[in-house]
Amino acid sequence: MPSRTASSPRIAVLADSDTRWKWGALTADRIQPDSRLDGYLLRGRATPTVRQLDEVGARADALREIRGADFLDLMTPDPGHGGARSADAAPYDVVVLACVGGAVQAMLHGLARTWQGAGRRPVVVTGYVGVVYEKLADGLLLRHGADVVLANSRHDADRFRGVYRGVGADDGSVVECALPFLGGAPYRGRPGPRTVVFAAQPSVPESRADRTYLLGRAVAHARQHPGREVLIKLRSRPGEHTTHIEELPYQKLAAKVPGGLPANCRLVYGNMGEVLDRTDLMVTVSSTAALEALHRGIPTAVLTDLGIREALGNHHFLGSGCLASWDELDAGARPVADPRWLARQGLPHTAADGTYEHAFDAARARVTALRDAPRLPPITPYYTPRTAPGYLPGILARYGLDPHGAPLAGPAAAPEETGALRRIARDTVREAARGAYRHGVQRIAPAIRRWGQL
């Protein structure tokens, strides 16, 4: 880790899931490598557990859960102290919003109000965790207003600018870079795949039949090739959630496999980079793990068994040379990625050629220039009460803000109680309430939806 001094930049990362925390923290390291990093986990259904945070492995100098309104309060300038309201809420040079689009939009409006009239304000950065295969216009316009919107490839940068220009919005915020968590040793190749990894996804595909089918094919591949180890890489354990709600965990489906899983097939967790260290063939529907594998030169198969469909996200890999079915993999196929497609997707900087780090040069230079500027313009999102009067208020209200970005009146705005006993009681009640909320969202609601389909 680079050494830091009193003049080192300070970065705040606000994230709402384990994968977005990973992206936000590692992005901060890439664009300002000598910074102090304070992490804030937006409280909600996907707030990561301690285990998930350990698995991600991203570093932070401080890390805690927070509500959106409290995060905005921490960002409030205090002219008398040149920064913020208390010692543990020191001023920041850069704020990275690593959240779902609605949360980014809410924070942009809240920060615009919070910093209105301020002499100096932090640089605001946002972007995407991985492949952008759905809700392109919706997600991008919800992120408009940030000083820097990171695109993970030349392909994405062109699409992002096209969306902004298409609505008459400024597209100068779009900066091309790469996914910040690529890395690891390049794949050296072996005569035949000894370790096959199926990277499962929480919500793709959705139906029980499709998920059971994919699991069954992975199990069948293990039985057909007893000399291979087939690993089913899962993102979370039962009861945990990531960005997407997983209504039908593979753990439950695996428990119902006739005869059980064969000896050479098992469920695994852990850091994806460590799993890739021993992978000879990556198999997935559309997981970002495919890009991590391709960066390292690992043969990668994007499954076509359920069709090539926008709902699955595998249409993103058209022209990649990676599309294949389980039947083809069973017969020995090992897809070879097209180098031109890799270049368009931000993957020409491979683990083997050592040029990956330069993918962040432009983003690093842009953020540093903005940070050093004497004054930044006000944050001006495309969506306003005038341009989206039937859409924006609902998004902001979801995060406790009124249509102008101010905290809504009510319990969420009530002042904090003082006193140790009151604080302990309050925190205990809050923790119980959060547990009940998560149980309702993660367990009861999916069950009710399944009952409704009977």
C-alpha positions as CSV (number, residue, x, y, z in Angstrom):
1,M,0.0,0.0,0.0
2,P,1.4,3.4,-0.9
3,S,2.6,5.6,2.0
4,R,0.3,8.4,3.0
5,T,1.0,11.9,4.4
6,A,-1.0,14.7,5.9
7,S,-1.6,16.0,2.4
8,S,-2.8,12.7,1.0
9,P,-6.3,12.9,-0.5
10,R,-9.2,11.5,1.5
11,I,-11.9,9.5,-0.2
12,A,-15.3,8.4,1.0
13,V,-16.9,5.4,-0.6
14,L,-20.7,4.8,-0.2
15,A,-21.7,1.3,-1.2
16,D,-24.9,-0.7,-0.9
17,S,-23.8,-4.3,-1.5
18,D,-20.7,-6.5,-1.3
19,T,-19.9,-6.3,-5.0
20,R,-20.4,-2.6,-5.1
21,W,-18.2,-2.1,-2.1
22,K,-15.5,-4.1,-3.9
23,W,-15.8,-2.0,-7.0
24,G,-15.9,1.3,-5.1
25,A,-13.0,0.6,-2.8
26,L,-10.8,-0.8,-5.5
27,T,-11.7,2.0,-7.9
28,A,-10.7,4.5,-5.2
29,D,-7.3,2.7,-5.0
30,R,-6.8,2.9,-8.7
31,I,-7.7,6.5,-9.2
32,Q,-6.1,7.9,-6.0
33,P,-3.6,5.3,-4.8
34,D,-2.1,7.3,-1.9
35,S,-5.5,8.1,-0.3
36,R,-7.1,7.6,3.0
37,L,-10.3,5.6,2.4
38,D,-13.4,5.8,4.6
39,G,-16.1,3.3,3.7
40,Y,-19.8,3.7,4.3
41,L,-22.2,0.9,3.8
42,L,-25.7,2.1,2.9
43,R,-28.1,0.4,5.2
44,G,-30.7,-1.8,3.3
45,R,-31.6,-5.3,2.2
46,A,-28.2,-6.0,0.6
47,T,-25.9,-4.5,3.3
48,P,-23.0,-7.0,3.3
49,T,-22.2,-9.2,6.2
50,V,-18.8,-9.4,7.9
51,R,-18.1,-12.7,6.0
52,Q,-18.9,-11.1,2.7
53,L,-16.7,-8.1,3.5
54,D,-13.8,-10.5,4.4
55,E,-14.3,-12.4,1.1
56,V,-14.2,-9.2,-0.9
57,G,-10.9,-8.3,0.6
58,A,-11.0,-4.6,-0.3
59,R,-9.1,-2.4,2.3
60,A,-10.5,0.6,4.1
61,D,-9.1,2.8,6.9
62,A,-12.6,3.0,8.5
63,L,-15.8,1.2,7.6
64,R,-19.3,1.4,9.0
65,E,-23.0,1.2,8.2
66,I,-25.0,4.4,7.6
67,R,-28.3,5.8,6.5
68,G,-28.4,8.0,3.4
69,A,-29.5,11.0,5.4
70,D,-26.7,10.5,7.9
71,F,-24.2,10.3,5.0
72,L,-25.4,13.6,3.7
73,D,-25.1,15.1,7.1
74,L,-21.5,14.0,7.3
75,M,-20.9,15.8,4.0
76,T,-22.3,19.1,5.3
77,P,-19.6,21.8,5.3
78,D,-18.8,23.6,8.5
79,P,-17.3,27.0,7.6
80,G,-15.8,27.4,11.0
81,H,-13.7,24.2,10.7
82,G,-13.2,24.1,6.9
83,G,-14.6,20.7,6.7
84,A,-17.4,18.8,8.5
85,R,-19.1,18.7,11.8
86,S,-17.0,16.4,13.9
87,A,-13.6,14.8,14.1
88,D,-14.8,11.5,12.7
89,A,-16.5,13.3,9.7
90,A,-13.4,15.0,8.3
91,P,-13.7,16.6,4.8
92,Y,-13.2,14.5,1.7
93,D,-11.5,15.3,-1.6
94,V,-13.3,12.6,-3.5
95,V,-16.7,10.8,-3.0
96,V,-17.2,7.5,-4.8
97,L,-20.9,6.5,-5.1
98,A,-20.9,2.7,-5.6
99,C,-24.6,2.1,-5.4
100,V,-27.6,1.1,-7.5
101,G,-28.8,3.9,-9.9
102,G,-31.6,5.1,-7.7
103,A,-29.3,5.5,-4.7
104,V,-26.8,7.4,-6.8
105,Q,-29.5,9.8,-8.0
106,A,-30.7,10.4,-4.5
107,M,-27.2,11.1,-3.2
108,L,-26.5,13.4,-6.1
109,H,-29.5,15.5,-5.3
110,G,-28.8,15.4,-1.6
111,L,-25.2,16.4,-2.1
112,A,-26.2,19.2,-4.6
113,R,-28.3,20.7,-1.8
114,T,-25.8,20.0,0.9
115,W,-22.9,21.7,-1.0
116,Q,-25.0,24.6,-2.5
117,G,-22.9,27.8,-2.2
118,A,-19.9,26.0,-0.8
119,G,-16.5,27.4,-1.8
120,R,-15.0,24.0,-2.4
121,R,-16.6,20.5,-2.6
122,P,-15.4,17.0,-3.2
123,V,-15.2,15.4,-6.7
124,V,-18.0,12.9,-7.2
125,V,-17.3,9.6,-9.0
126,T,-19.6,6.8,-10.0
127,G,-19.8,3.9,-12.4
128,Y,-20.8,0.3,-12.9
129,V,-19.6,-2.9,-11.2
130,G,-19.5,-5.0,-14.4
131,V,-21.2,-5.7,-17.7
132,V,-24.0,-3.2,-18.5
133,Y,-26.5,-5.3,-20.4
134,E,-29.8,-3.9,-19.2
135,K,-31.5,-0.6,-18.4
136,L,-28.7,1.3,-20.2
137,A,-30.6,4.6,-20.5
138,D,-32.3,4.4,-17.1
139,G,-29.1,3.6,-15.2
140,L,-27.0,6.2,-17.0
141,L,-29.5,9.0,-16.5
142,L,-29.7,8.1,-12.8
143,R,-25.9,8.6,-12.6
144,H,-25.8,11.8,-14.6
145,G,-24.7,14.7,-12.4
146,A,-21.6,13.0,-11.1
147,D,-18.3,14.7,-12.1
148,V,-16.9,11.4,-13.4
149,V,-18.9,8.5,-14.7
150,L,-16.5,5.6,-15.3
151,A,-16.9,3.3,-18.3
152,N,-15.3,0.0,-18.1
153,S,-14.4,-0.2,-21.8
154,R,-14.3,1.8,-25.0
155,H,-17.5,0.1,-26.0
156,D,-19.3,1.3,-22.9
157,A,-17.8,4.8,-23.1
158,D,-19.2,5.2,-26.6
159,R,-22.6,4.0,-25.5
160,F,-22.7,6.2,-22.4
161,R,-21.8,9.3,-24.4
162,G,-24.5,8.4,-26.9
163,V,-27.2,8.2,-24.2
164,Y,-26.2,11.6,-22.7
165,R,-26.0,13.3,-26.1
166,G,-29.3,11.8,-27.1
167,V,-31.1,13.7,-24.3
168,G,-29.1,16.8,-24.7
169,A,-27.1,16.3,-21.5
170,D,-23.4,17.0,-21.0
171,D,-21.4,13.9,-21.8
172,G,-18.0,15.3,-20.6
173,S,-18.2,13.3,-17.4
174,V,-17.7,9.9,-19.1
175,V,-14.2,8.6,-18.7
176,E,-13.0,5.3,-20.1
177,C,-11.1,3.0,-17.7
178,A,-11.4,-0.7,-16.9
179,L,-12.9,-2.9,-14.2
180,P,-10.7,-2.3,-11.0
181,F,-10.6,-5.9,-9.8
182,L,-9.0,-7.5,-12.7
183,G,-5.6,-9.1,-12.0
184,G,-3.9,-12.2,-11.0
185,A,-1.4,-14.4,-12.7
186,P,-2.0,-15.1,-16.4
187,Y,-3.2,-18.6,-17.3
188,R,-0.3,-20.8,-18.6
189,G,-2.5,-23.5,-20.1
190,R,-2.7,-27.3,-19.5
191,P,-3.3,-30.2,-21.9
192,G,-6.9,-30.5,-20.7
193,P,-9.2,-28.8,-18.2
194,R,-8.6,-30.3,-14.8
195,T,-10.7,-27.7,-12.9
196,V,-14.0,-26.4,-14.4
197,V,-15.7,-23.6,-12.6
198,F,-19.4,-22.8,-13.0
199,A,-19.9,-19.2,-11.8
200,A,-23.5,-19.0,-10.6
201,Q,-25.4,-15.7,-10.5
202,P,-28.1,-14.7,-7.9
203,S,-30.8,-13.7,-10.3
204,V,-29.8,-15.1,-13.8
205,P,-31.6,-17.2,-14.6
206,E,-34.6,-16.7,-12.4
207,S,-36.9,-19.7,-12.7
208,R,-36.5,-22.9,-10.7
209,A,-36.6,-25.0,-13.8
210,D,-33.7,-23.1,-15.5
211,R,-31.5,-23.0,-12.3
212,T,-32.1,-26.7,-11.7
213,Y,-31.2,-27.4,-15.4
214,L,-27.9,-25.5,-15.1
215,L,-27.0,-27.2,-11.9
216,G,-27.9,-30.6,-13.3
217,R,-25.7,-30.0,-16.4
218,A,-22.7,-29.1,-14.2
219,V,-23.2,-32.3,-12.1
220,A,-23.6,-34.3,-15.3
221,H,-20.3,-32.9,-16.6
222,A,-18.6,-33.9,-13.4
223,R,-20.0,-37.5,-13.7
224,Q,-19.0,-37.7,-17.4
225,H,-15.4,-36.5,-16.7
226,P,-14.4,-38.1,-13.4
227,G,-10.8,-36.8,-13.9
228,R,-12.0,-33.2,-13.7
229,E,-13.0,-31.2,-10.6
230,V,-16.2,-29.2,-11.1
231,L,-16.6,-26.3,-8.8
232,I,-19.9,-24.4,-8.5
233,K,-18.8,-21.0,-7.4
234,L,-21.5,-19.2,-5.3
235,R,-21.7,-15.6,-4.4
236,S,-23.4,-15.8,-1.0
237,R,-24.4,-18.3,1.7
238,P,-28.1,-18.8,2.6
239,G,-29.5,-15.7,4.3
240,E,-27.0,-13.4,2.7
241,H,-27.7,-11.1,-0.3
242,T,-25.7,-9.3,-2.9
243,T,-26.9,-6.7,-5.4
244,H,-29.7,-9.0,-6.5
245,I,-32.1,-11.0,-4.4
246,E,-31.6,-14.8,-4.8
247,E,-34.9,-16.4,-4.4
248,L,-33.7,-20.0,-5.3
249,P,-30.2,-20.5,-3.8
250,Y,-28.2,-23.2,-5.5
251,Q,-27.4,-24.7,-2.1
252,K,-31.1,-25.7,-1.8
253,L,-31.2,-27.1,-5.3
254,A,-27.9,-29.0,-4.8
255,A,-29.4,-30.7,-1.7
256,K,-32.1,-32.2,-3.9
257,V,-29.8,-33.6,-6.6
258,P,-30.6,-37.3,-7.0
259,G,-27.8,-39.3,-5.5
260,G,-26.2,-36.2,-4.2
261,L,-23.2,-34.3,-5.8
262,P,-20.5,-36.6,-7.1
263,A,-17.1,-36.6,-5.3
264,N,-15.5,-34.4,-7.9
265,C,-18.3,-31.7,-7.8
266,R,-18.7,-29.3,-4.9
267,L,-20.0,-25.9,-3.9
268,V,-17.3,-23.3,-3.2
269,Y,-17.2,-19.7,-1.9
270,G,-14.4,-17.3,-1.4
271,N,-12.6,-14.6,-3.4
272,M,-13.1,-15.1,-7.2
273,G,-9.4,-14.3,-7.9
274,E,-8.3,-17.2,-5.7
275,V,-10.7,-19.5,-7.4
276,L,-9.4,-18.4,-10.8
277,D,-5.9,-19.3,-9.8
278,R,-6.8,-23.0,-10.3
279,T,-9.4,-22.7,-13.1
280,D,-8.9,-24.3,-16.5
281,L,-12.3,-23.6,-17.9
282,M,-14.8,-20.9,-16.7
283,V,-18.4,-21.5,-17.4
284,T,-21.2,-19.0,-16.8
285,V,-24.4,-17.5,-18.2
286,S,-23.2,-13.8,-18.1
287,S,-21.3,-13.2,-14.8
288,T,-18.6,-10.6,-14.6
289,A,-16.4,-13.5,-13.6
290,A,-16.2,-14.2,-17.3
291,L,-14.3,-10.9,-17.8
292,E,-12.0,-11.7,-14.9
293,A,-11.2,-15.1,-16.5
294,L,-10.7,-13.6,-20.0
295,H,-8.4,-11.0,-18.6
296,R,-6.1,-13.8,-17.4
297,G,-6.4,-15.8,-20.6
298,I,-8.5,-18.6,-19.1
299,P,-10.7,-20.4,-21.6
300,T,-14.3,-19.1,-21.0
301,A,-17.7,-20.4,-22.0
302,V,-20.8,-18.3,-22.0
303,L,-23.7,-20.7,-22.0
304,T,-26.3,-20.7,-24.8
305,D,-28.4,-23.6,-23.4
306,L,-31.2,-21.3,-22.3
307,G,-31.0,-19.1,-25.4
308,I,-29.1,-15.9,-26.2
309,R,-31.4,-13.4,-24.6
310,E,-31.2,-9.9,-23.2
311,A,-32.9,-11.1,-20.0
312,L,-29.9,-13.4,-19.4
313,G,-27.3,-10.9,-20.4
314,N,-25.4,-13.4,-22.5
315,H,-26.2,-11.3,-25.6
316,H,-23.4,-9.0,-24.4
317,F,-20.9,-11.7,-25.5
318,L,-22.1,-11.8,-29.2
319,G,-18.9,-11.9,-31.3
320,S,-16.7,-12.9,-28.4
321,G,-16.1,-16.4,-29.6
322,C,-17.1,-17.6,-26.1
323,L,-20.7,-18.7,-26.7
324,A,-21.1,-22.5,-26.2
325,S,-23.5,-25.1,-24.8
326,W,-23.0,-27.7,-22.1
327,D,-23.2,-30.3,-24.9
328,E,-20.3,-28.8,-26.7
329,L,-18.3,-28.5,-23.4
330,D,-19.1,-32.2,-22.6
331,A,-17.6,-33.1,-26.0
332,G,-14.4,-31.3,-25.3
333,A,-14.9,-27.7,-26.6
334,R,-12.6,-25.0,-25.1
335,P,-13.8,-21.6,-26.5
336,V,-11.1,-19.2,-27.8
337,A,-11.9,-15.5,-27.3
338,D,-11.7,-13.1,-30.3
339,P,-9.0,-10.5,-29.6
340,R,-10.9,-7.7,-31.4
341,W,-13.9,-8.3,-29.1
342,L,-11.6,-8.3,-26.1
343,A,-10.1,-4.9,-27.2
344,R,-13.6,-3.3,-27.5
345,Q,-14.5,-4.6,-24.0
346,G,-11.6,-3.1,-22.2
347,L,-9.6,-6.3,-22.1
348,P,-6.6,-5.6,-24.3
349,H,-4.6,-4.8,-21.1
350,T,-4.1,-8.4,-20.2
351,A,-2.5,-9.9,-17.2
352,A,0.3,-11.2,-19.4
353,D,1.4,-7.9,-21.1
354,G,1.6,-5.9,-17.9
355,T,-0.3,-2.8,-19.3
356,Y,-3.5,-3.2,-17.3
357,E,-2.5,-0.4,-14.8
358,H,-2.4,2.1,-17.7
359,A,-6.2,1.6,-18.2
360,F,-6.7,4.0,-15.2
361,D,-4.4,6.8,-16.3
362,A,-7.1,8.9,-17.8
363,A,-9.5,8.5,-14.8
364,R,-6.6,9.2,-12.4
365,A,-5.6,12.4,-14.3
366,R,-9.3,13.6,-14.6
367,V,-10.0,13.1,-10.9
368,T,-6.7,14.7,-9.8
369,A,-7.3,17.7,-12.1
370,L,-10.8,18.2,-10.7
371,R,-9.6,17.8,-7.1
372,D,-6.9,20.5,-7.7
373,A,-9.3,22.9,-9.4
374,P,-10.0,26.1,-7.3
375,R,-13.8,25.6,-7.7
376,L,-16.1,23.0,-9.1
377,P,-19.5,23.8,-10.7
378,P,-22.7,22.9,-8.8
379,I,-23.9,19.3,-9.2
380,T,-26.6,19.4,-11.8
381,P,-28.3,16.0,-12.5
382,Y,-30.3,15.6,-15.7
383,Y,-33.4,14.5,-13.7
384,T,-35.0,17.4,-11.9
385,P,-38.6,18.1,-10.6
386,R,-39.0,19.8,-14.0
387,T,-37.6,17.2,-16.4
388,A,-39.0,14.1,-14.5
389,P,-41.8,15.3,-12.2
390,G,-43.5,11.9,-12.2
391,Y,-40.3,9.8,-11.7
392,L,-37.8,11.7,-9.6
393,P,-39.8,12.3,-6.4
394,G,-40.5,8.6,-5.9
395,I,-36.8,7.8,-6.2
396,L,-35.7,10.4,-3.8
397,A,-38.5,9.5,-1.3
398,R,-37.2,5.9,-1.3
399,Y,-34.0,7.2,0.2
400,G,-35.7,9.6,2.7
401,L,-35.4,12.8,0.6
402,D,-38.0,15.3,-0.7
403,P,-38.1,16.3,-4.4
404,H,-35.4,19.0,-3.7
405,G,-33.0,16.6,-2.0
406,A,-33.8,17.7,1.5
407,P,-34.3,15.0,4.3
408,L,-38.0,14.2,4.8
409,A,-39.5,15.2,8.1
410,G,-40.3,12.3,10.4
411,P,-38.6,9.7,12.5
412,A,-35.7,9.5,10.1
413,A,-34.9,13.1,10.7
414,A,-35.2,13.0,14.5
415,P,-32.1,14.0,16.5
416,E,-30.0,11.3,18.0
417,E,-30.6,10.4,21.7
418,T,-27.8,10.9,24.1
419,G,-26.7,8.7,27.0
420,A,-25.0,5.3,26.9
421,L,-28.0,3.2,27.9
422,R,-30.3,4.9,25.5
423,R,-27.7,4.4,22.7
424,I,-27.4,0.7,23.5
425,A,-31.2,0.3,23.6
426,R,-31.6,2.2,20.4
427,D,-28.9,0.2,18.6
428,T,-30.4,-3.1,19.8
429,V,-33.8,-2.2,18.6
430,R,-32.4,-1.0,15.2
431,E,-30.5,-4.2,14.8
432,A,-33.6,-6.3,15.5
433,A,-35.6,-4.2,13.1
434,R,-33.0,-4.5,10.4
435,G,-33.0,-8.3,10.9
436,A,-36.8,-8.4,10.7
437,Y,-36.8,-6.3,7.5
438,R,-34.2,-8.4,5.8
439,H,-36.0,-11.6,6.8
440,G,-39.2,-10.2,5.2
441,V,-37.5,-9.1,2.0
442,Q,-35.3,-12.1,1.6
443,R,-37.5,-15.0,2.8
444,I,-41.1,-14.1,3.2
445,A,-41.6,-12.0,0.1
446,P,-40.1,-14.6,-2.3
447,A,-42.2,-17.3,-0.7
448,I,-45.4,-15.3,-1.3
449,R,-44.3,-14.6,-4.9
450,R,-43.8,-18.4,-5.4
451,W,-47.2,-19.2,-3.9
452,G,-48.8,-16.8,-6.2
453,Q,-47.4,-18.7,-9.2
454,L,-48.9,-22.0,-8.1
